[in-house]
């Protein structure tokens, strides 16, 4: 059986669609975490994981959210993810919250940077040049 004949390509397709369509980085991270958690629970059933992951995120009324639920919220231009710790008549308190602000451009001074990481988009070409073929991009 080849890789193409397994259920793994469905998971890769899900990730490709997530990359293409999900602009909220906090929700993106939460969905990838959910995919990994499901796969850890069902490692020999990637097809079941693929079937379930598409239903992992559902739109909800903020006032109907319940304590203990993992949520992703859009507040103005910010994206916020966390677990509902408590509810008040005015709003929610989240624990383990992650907040991301999206900007078209962002300026930062070197003295403010505590860590920098480069993503090498040519790693396959560098380590396995014989496996890299020029393909048309859609």
C-alpha positions as CSV (number, residue, x, y, z in Angstrom):
1,X,0.0,0.0,0.0
2,X,1.4,3.4,-0.9
3,X,1.0,6.6,1.1
4,X,-1.6,7.8,-1.5
5,X,-3.7,4.8,-0.7
6,X,-3.9,5.5,3.0
7,X,-6.1,8.0,4.7
8,X,-3.2,10.4,5.4
9,X,-3.7,12.5,2.3
10,X,-7.0,13.6,3.7
11,X,-5.3,15.1,6.7
12,X,-2.8,16.9,4.5
13,X,-5.7,18.2,2.4
14,X,-7.4,19.5,5.5
15,X,-4.2,21.3,6.5
16,X,-3.8,22.8,3.0
17,X,-7.3,24.1,3.2
18,X,-6.7,25.5,6.6
19,X,-3.6,27.3,5.4
20,X,-5.4,28.7,2.5
21,X,-8.7,29.7,4.2
22,X,-8.1,30.4,7.9
23,X,-6.8,33.9,8.4
24,X,-7.1,33.9,12.2
25,X,-3.8,32.6,13.5
26,X,-5.2,31.8,17.0
27,X,-8.0,29.7,15.5
28,X,-5.5,28.1,13.1
29,X,-3.3,27.0,15.9
30,X,-6.2,25.7,17.9
31,X,-7.5,23.6,15.0
32,X,-4.0,22.1,14.3
33,X,-3.7,21.3,18.0
34,X,-7.1,19.6,17.9
35,X,-6.0,17.6,14.8
36,X,-2.9,16.4,16.6
37,X,-4.9,15.5,19.8
38,X,-7.4,13.5,17.8
39,X,-4.6,11.7,15.9
40,X,-2.9,10.9,19.2
41,X,-6.2,9.3,20.4
42,X,-6.7,7.4,17.1
43,X,-3.3,6.9,15.5
44,X,-4.3,4.0,13.3
45,X,-7.5,5.7,12.1
46,X,-6.4,8.8,10.2
47,X,-9.6,8.5,8.1
48,X,-11.8,8.9,11.2
49,X,-9.7,11.8,12.4
50,X,-10.1,13.4,9.0
51,X,-13.9,12.9,9.1
52,X,-14.1,14.4,12.6
53,X,-11.7,17.4,12.3
54,X,-14.0,19.2,9.9
55,X,-16.6,19.4,12.6
56,X,-14.2,20.5,15.4
57,X,-14.9,24.2,15.0
58,X,-18.5,25.5,15.0
59,X,-19.8,29.1,15.1
60,X,-21.5,29.9,18.3
61,X,-23.4,32.6,20.1
62,X,-21.0,34.2,22.6
63,X,-23.7,34.4,25.2
64,X,-24.4,30.7,24.9
65,X,-20.8,29.7,25.6
66,X,-20.3,27.5,28.7
67,X,-17.6,27.2,31.4
68,X,-14.9,24.7,30.4
69,X,-15.4,25.1,26.6
70,X,-12.3,25.8,24.4
71,X,-13.2,28.9,22.4
72,X,-11.8,31.2,19.7
73,X,-13.1,34.8,19.7
74,X,-12.7,37.7,17.4
75,X,-12.7,41.0,19.4
76,X,-12.2,44.0,17.1
77,X,-9.0,43.2,15.2
78,X,-7.7,40.8,17.8
79,X,-8.0,37.0,17.9
80,X,-8.3,35.4,21.3
81,X,-8.3,31.7,22.2
82,X,-8.7,30.1,25.6
83,X,-10.9,28.1,27.9
84,X,-14.0,29.8,29.4
85,X,-13.2,30.1,33.1
86,X,-16.3,32.0,34.1
87,X,-19.3,33.9,32.8
88,X,-20.8,37.2,34.0
89,X,-23.8,39.0,32.7
90,X,-21.3,41.4,30.9
91,X,-18.9,38.8,29.4
92,X,-16.4,36.0,29.8
93,X,-13.2,35.3,31.6
94,X,-10.8,33.1,29.7
95,X,-7.9,31.1,31.2
96,X,-4.9,29.9,29.2
97,X,-5.7,32.8,26.8
98,X,-3.7,33.5,23.7
99,X,-4.1,36.8,21.9
100,X,-3.0,37.7,18.4
101,X,-3.2,41.0,16.7
102,X,-3.1,41.1,13.0
103,X,-1.3,44.0,11.3
104,X,-0.5,44.6,7.7
105,X,2.9,46.0,8.8
106,X,4.7,46.0,12.1
107,X,7.9,47.8,13.0
108,X,10.1,46.5,15.8
109,X,13.4,47.7,17.2
110,X,16.3,45.3,17.6
111,X,16.5,46.0,21.3
112,X,13.0,44.8,21.7
113,X,13.6,41.4,20.1
114,X,14.3,38.6,22.6
115,X,14.3,35.7,20.1
116,X,14.2,35.4,16.3
117,X,13.6,32.2,14.3
118,X,13.9,31.8,10.6
119,X,11.7,29.4,8.7
120,X,13.8,27.7,6.0
121,X,11.5,27.1,3.0
122,X,14.3,25.4,1.1
123,X,15.2,22.7,3.6
124,X,14.1,19.8,1.3
125,X,16.1,21.3,-1.5
126,X,19.1,21.6,0.7
127,X,18.9,18.2,2.3
128,X,17.4,16.1,-0.6
129,X,18.0,18.1,-3.8
130,X,17.4,14.9,-5.9
131,X,13.7,14.9,-4.7
132,X,13.0,18.5,-5.7
133,X,11.3,19.0,-9.0
134,X,10.0,22.2,-10.5
135,X,6.2,22.1,-10.3
136,X,3.6,24.5,-11.5
137,X,1.9,26.2,-8.6
138,X,-1.9,26.5,-8.8
